[in-house]
């Protein structure tokens, strides 16, 4: 698979995941497994985008422009992200054109990807100050307003960069971080398994999501290190626009 195909798969997975997140009630009414299946499919999106960042560091002509583009679209994506997630997890409610609109105050995954890019660039180019800034910013944001995948997500991107020359190491990085993202439900499952015969074993949706995240490791093995079709700004615009579209669909649906 080329870089473009992997990006396209990640975008489709993200769209399915976010649509299922917003319309959980409607999908679950058809079948709970329909909702869970969509969310499982969506778990492969972040690892693939993260790998794209790790690979992009070595191919970009200008790291500063690359970081600038990521930062710009992180800013543009924040409102659509806050609107979309606010449909299910509202943090605050604001007045927009006379309507009470719920917003989510945590930061989007674009911020995580941007900081991951900064850390990878720092390692690649020996810019120690940039690396220290990325780690400090990720830690502070993770401990305050929060961001998707948090500090662990930033470290994951850097680990993918450092393992880029060996598919087996990258595979292990993906599996290990998938487990770390869902460490609490994994601990509970291990405790149940260690309790011995007769103990009821509960496989939660978080365990299924962990397995789906780890499955991205197999998709990464298909990467052929070719750029594929040129569509530099496709992923940048797709992220904010698809969230805005999902939110608008929810907004008009809720008014019916």
C-alpha positions as CSV (number, residue, x, y, z in Angstrom):
1,X,0.0,0.0,0.0
2,X,1.2,3.5,-0.8
3,X,1.1,6.4,1.6
4,X,-1.9,7.8,-0.2
5,X,-3.9,4.5,0.2
6,X,-3.1,4.3,3.9
7,X,-4.2,7.9,4.4
8,X,-7.4,7.1,2.5
9,X,-8.1,4.1,4.6
10,X,-7.4,6.1,7.8
11,X,-9.8,8.9,6.6
12,X,-12.6,6.4,5.9
13,X,-12.1,4.7,9.3
14,X,-12.2,8.1,11.0
15,X,-15.4,9.1,9.2
16,X,-17.1,5.8,10.1
17,X,-15.9,6.1,13.7
18,X,-17.1,9.7,14.2
19,X,-20.4,9.0,12.5
20,X,-21.0,6.1,14.8
21,X,-19.9,8.1,17.8
22,X,-22.5,10.8,17.1
23,X,-25.3,8.5,16.0
24,X,-24.7,5.7,18.6
25,X,-28.4,5.6,19.6
26,X,-29.6,5.1,16.0
27,X,-27.0,2.5,15.2
28,X,-27.5,0.6,18.4
29,X,-31.2,0.5,17.7
30,X,-30.4,-1.5,14.6
31,X,-27.8,-3.7,16.4
32,X,-25.4,-3.0,19.3
33,X,-22.8,-4.8,17.2
34,X,-23.2,-2.4,14.3
35,X,-22.2,0.4,16.6
36,X,-19.3,-1.5,18.2
37,X,-18.1,-2.7,14.8
38,X,-18.0,0.8,13.4
39,X,-16.0,2.0,16.5
40,X,-13.6,-0.9,16.1
41,X,-13.0,0.0,12.5
42,X,-12.3,3.5,13.6
43,X,-9.5,2.4,16.0
44,X,-7.1,1.9,13.1
45,X,-7.3,5.6,12.1
46,X,-5.0,7.2,14.6
47,X,-2.2,4.6,14.2
48,X,-2.2,5.1,10.4
49,X,-2.2,8.9,10.7
50,X,0.6,8.6,13.3
51,X,2.6,6.5,10.9
52,X,2.0,9.1,8.2
53,X,3.5,11.7,10.4
54,X,6.5,9.5,11.3
55,X,7.1,8.9,7.6
56,X,6.5,12.5,6.5
57,X,9.3,13.8,8.7
58,X,11.8,12.0,6.5
59,X,10.3,13.2,3.2
60,X,9.3,16.8,3.7
61,X,11.3,19.5,2.0
62,X,10.7,22.0,4.8
63,X,10.0,20.8,8.4
64,X,9.0,24.3,9.5
65,X,6.3,24.6,6.7
66,X,5.1,21.1,7.6
67,X,4.7,22.0,11.2
68,X,3.1,25.3,10.3
69,X,0.5,23.5,8.1
70,X,-0.3,21.0,10.9
71,X,-0.6,23.8,13.4
72,X,-2.9,25.9,11.1
73,X,-5.3,23.0,10.5
74,X,-5.2,22.0,14.2
75,X,-6.6,25.5,14.9
76,X,-9.1,25.3,12.1
77,X,-10.3,21.8,13.2
78,X,-10.9,22.7,16.9
79,X,-14.3,24.2,16.5
80,X,-15.7,21.4,14.3
81,X,-14.2,18.9,16.7
82,X,-15.7,20.7,19.7
83,X,-19.1,20.8,18.0
84,X,-19.1,17.2,17.0
85,X,-17.9,15.7,20.3
86,X,-20.1,18.1,22.2
87,X,-23.2,16.3,20.8
88,X,-22.3,13.4,23.1
89,X,-19.9,14.8,25.7
90,X,-20.7,18.5,26.3
91,X,-18.3,20.5,28.4
92,X,-19.9,23.9,28.0
93,X,-22.9,25.4,26.2
94,X,-22.5,28.6,24.2
95,X,-24.9,30.8,22.4
96,X,-24.3,30.7,18.6
97,X,-26.7,32.7,16.5
98,X,-29.4,32.4,19.1
99,X,-29.0,28.7,19.5
100,X,-27.6,26.9,22.6
101,X,-24.8,24.8,21.2
102,X,-22.9,22.3,23.4
103,X,-19.1,22.3,23.0
104,X,-16.4,19.9,24.1
105,X,-13.3,21.7,25.5
106,X,-10.6,19.1,25.0
107,X,-8.2,19.4,22.1
108,X,-8.4,17.4,18.9
109,X,-6.1,14.7,17.7
110,X,-4.6,17.3,15.3
111,X,-2.9,18.8,18.3
112,X,-1.5,15.4,19.2
113,X,-0.3,14.8,15.7
114,X,1.3,18.3,15.5
115,X,3.2,17.8,18.8
116,X,4.2,14.3,17.6
117,X,5.5,15.9,14.4
118,X,7.5,18.4,16.4
119,X,9.1,15.6,18.5
120,X,9.9,13.5,15.4
121,X,11.5,16.6,13.7
122,X,13.5,17.3,16.8
123,X,14.9,13.8,16.8
124,X,15.5,13.8,13.0
125,X,17.2,17.1,12.8
126,X,18.8,17.3,16.3
127,X,16.6,20.2,17.5
128,X,16.7,19.6,21.2
129,X,14.7,22.7,22.2
130,X,11.9,21.7,19.8
131,X,11.8,18.2,21.3
132,X,11.7,19.6,24.9
133,X,8.9,22.0,23.9
134,X,6.9,19.2,22.3
135,X,7.2,17.0,25.4
136,X,6.5,19.8,27.8
137,X,3.4,21.0,25.8
138,X,2.1,17.5,25.5
139,X,2.4,16.9,29.2
140,X,0.8,20.2,30.2
141,X,-2.1,19.8,27.8
142,X,-2.6,16.2,28.8
143,X,-2.8,17.2,32.5
144,X,-5.1,20.2,31.9
145,X,-7.6,20.5,29.1
146,X,-6.7,17.2,27.5
147,X,-6.2,16.0,23.9
148,X,-7.0,12.8,22.0
149,X,-4.5,10.1,22.9
150,X,-2.6,12.5,25.1
151,X,1.1,12.4,25.9
152,X,1.1,8.7,25.1
153,X,-0.1,9.4,21.6
154,X,2.8,11.9,21.1
155,X,5.3,9.3,22.3
156,X,3.7,6.7,20.1
157,X,4.4,8.8,17.0
158,X,8.0,9.3,18.0
159,X,8.4,5.5,18.6
160,X,7.0,4.9,15.1
161,X,9.6,7.3,13.7
162,X,12.5,5.6,15.5
163,X,11.3,2.1,14.4
164,X,10.7,3.2,10.8
165,X,13.6,1.2,9.3
166,X,12.5,-2.2,10.6
167,X,8.9,-3.5,10.0
168,X,9.2,-6.0,12.9
169,X,10.1,-3.3,15.4
170,X,7.3,-1.1,14.1
171,X,4.9,-4.0,14.5
172,X,6.0,-4.4,18.1
173,X,5.7,-0.7,18.8
174,X,2.1,-0.7,17.4
175,X,1.1,-3.7,19.5
176,X,2.7,-2.4,22.7
177,X,1.2,1.0,22.4
178,X,-2.2,-0.5,21.6
179,X,-2.1,-2.3,24.9
180,X,-0.9,0.9,26.7
181,X,-3.8,2.9,25.3
182,X,-6.2,0.4,27.0
183,X,-4.1,-0.6,30.0
184,X,-6.8,-0.4,32.6
185,X,-9.3,-2.9,30.9
186,X,-6.3,-5.2,30.1
187,X,-5.4,-5.2,33.8
188,X,-8.9,-6.1,34.7
189,X,-9.0,-8.9,32.1
190,X,-5.6,-10.3,33.4
191,X,-6.9,-10.2,37.0
192,X,-9.9,-12.3,35.9
193,X,-7.8,-14.8,34.0
194,X,-5.4,-15.1,37.0
195,X,-8.2,-15.8,39.4
196,X,-8.5,-19.4,38.1
197,X,-11.2,-21.7,37.0
198,X,-14.8,-20.7,37.8
199,X,-14.1,-17.0,37.4
200,X,-16.4,-15.2,35.0
201,X,-14.4,-13.6,32.2
202,X,-15.8,-10.4,30.9
203,X,-14.5,-9.1,27.5
204,X,-15.5,-5.5,27.5
205,X,-15.8,-3.3,24.4
206,X,-12.5,-1.6,25.4
207,X,-10.7,-5.0,25.0
208,X,-12.3,-5.2,21.5
209,X,-11.1,-1.7,20.7
210,X,-7.6,-2.6,21.9
211,X,-7.5,-5.6,19.5
212,X,-8.8,-3.4,16.7
213,X,-6.1,-0.8,17.4
214,X,-3.4,-3.5,17.4
215,X,-4.7,-4.8,14.0
216,X,-3.3,-1.6,12.5
217,X,0.1,-3.2,12.9
218,X,-0.8,-5.7,10.2
219,X,-2.0,-2.9,7.9
220,X,1.3,-1.1,8.5
221,X,3.2,-4.2,7.2
222,X,1.5,-3.6,3.8
223,X,3.1,-0.2,3.5
224,X,5.5,-0.1,0.5
225,X,7.2,3.2,1.2
226,X,5.8,4.7,-2.0
227,X,4.0,8.1,-1.9
228,X,1.3,7.0,-4.4
229,X,-1.2,9.6,-5.7
230,X,-0.3,13.2,-4.9
231,X,-3.0,14.8,-2.7
232,X,-1.0,16.8,-0.2
233,X,-3.9,18.8,1.3
234,X,-6.5,16.1,1.1
235,X,-6.0,14.8,4.7
236,X,-5.7,18.4,6.1
237,X,-9.1,19.5,4.7
238,X,-10.8,16.2,5.3
239,X,-10.4,16.3,9.0
240,X,-12.2,19.5,9.9
241,X,-14.7,19.2,7.0
242,X,-15.9,15.7,7.8
243,X,-16.5,16.6,11.4
244,X,-18.5,19.7,10.4
245,X,-20.5,17.6,8.1
246,X,-21.3,15.0,10.8
247,X,-22.3,17.7,13.2
248,X,-24.5,19.4,10.7
249,X,-26.2,16.1,9.9
250,X,-26.8,15.6,13.7
251,X,-28.0,19.2,14.1
252,X,-30.7,18.9,11.4
253,X,-31.6,15.4,12.4
254,X,-32.1,16.5,16.0
255,X,-34.5,19.2,14.8
256,X,-36.8,16.8,13.0
